[in-house]
């Protein structure tokens, strides 16, 4: 009998795909590409209407990495929301 694979927890996703960099604006990037978490969050909100698979395809990322960015954002939304607002104002 095949063992059912459990999805990764938010903490596991973050540990695998997000690098926290407290000295950088917004403080977190995806390990695979260096793309800022705020960029992924903004793209999901403003371009692909929350479509995780489309965002992953557009950024050539694993879906798991986009889920990790969202998980990290949910833990610390304020700095990312501020960065998104600043970017919109430019």
N, C-alpha and C positions, 0 to 999 in steps of 0.2 A: 504494500500500500504506500503510495506517494505521500510524503510529508508536506503539509500545506506551508508555504512560505509566508511568514508574517511581514506586513509592511514595516518599514523603518519608522521609529518614533521621530518626533520633531528633533529631539536632542541628538539622535543618531544622524539624521540628515544634516543638521548644522555642523556636527563634528566632522563629517565626511566632506562637506562642500563649501563651508563658509570659513573664511579667515578673518578674524577680528583684528583690526588695525586702529587702535585708539587715537593715533596721531594724525590719521587721515580724515578728511571731511566725511561725515556719515559713518565712518569707522568699520565698515565690513565690505569684503569683496568675495566673489566666487573664486574658489581655488583653480578651477579649470581654465578660466580666461582672464581673471582679474577684473571682470566687470563688477561695478559697484552694486550692492544690493538695492540701493535707491533707484538705480537705472532700471533694474528688472521690475521693481514695484511700480514705478512710473509707467513703464511700457505696458504692464498688465492692466493698469487703470485706464490709460489714455489711448492706447493703440489697439489692443486685442481683446478688450472687454473681459479680462479675467481668464482668457483661454490659455491655460498653462502649457498645453501641448504646442500651440502656435508660437508662444513666446520661446519655448525651448527650441523649436525648429528655426525660428528667425535668428536666434543667437547661437545656433549650433551647439546647444547644451543638452545634457541629459535632462529629462523631465524631473528627475530626482533633484537636480541642482536648483531648478526653478522653485520646486517645493521647499527646498532648504532656505532659499532667499525669503520666501514668504513666511516660513516658520520663524526665521530670525527677526524679520520685520514685526511680526505679531508680538514678540517679546519686548521690542524696543521701538515702537512706532514714532515717537516724538522726533528724534534726530533725522529720521528719513523723511518724515512729512515736512520738516523745516527745509531740508535740502531740495525736495521736490518743489516747494513753494519758491525758494530762491531761484531755482532753475527756470521756473515759469515766468518770473519777473524780469529775467534778462532779455 
